[in-house]
Amino acid sequence: MRKTAAALVVWCMLAGAAAAGPTDEVLGLWLTQSGNGVVEITRCGDSVCGRIVGGRGERLDINNRDRSLRARELMGLTILSGYREAEAGWVGGRIYNPEDGASYRSDLAPGPRGTLRVTGCLGPFCRTQVWTRTTQRGALHAAR
């Protein structure tokens, strides 16, 4: 009976890990490729979303193409949204880039050794950045 109970516990743990799958690997805190920002990616219903939780540089969204949004704070701003789960990660979402004030079609895919491949596309042209997992929430934020 003990062997059966132990086997059931192990099976449940393995089933839970398998259910989490590679798409949950995108969750957590990520240092952007430039090193200027920290983005927290969390579940948002059936999707994932990401918001700025740390960084250095501008505090306001001064590069936004919509002039009425240029006074909003970057800290806490959602920049990743609208993804759908796929076998290799999350696809078909949108990423907002505060450095140029534009939004792009985007995919997120777990990479090797605690990295995240973040791809943004404008039409047929795509660019991929590699973000690195971090534990430092807001550590880069410096008041101006």
Buried (B, 14 or more C-beta within 10 A) or exposed (E): EEEEEEEEEEEEEEEEEEEEEEBBBBBBBBBBBEEBBBBBBEEBEEBBBBBBBBBBBEBBBEBBEEEEBEEBEBBEBEBBBBBEBBEEBBBEBBBBBBEEBBBBBBBBBBBEEEBBBBBBBEEEEEEEBEBBBBEEEEBBBEEE
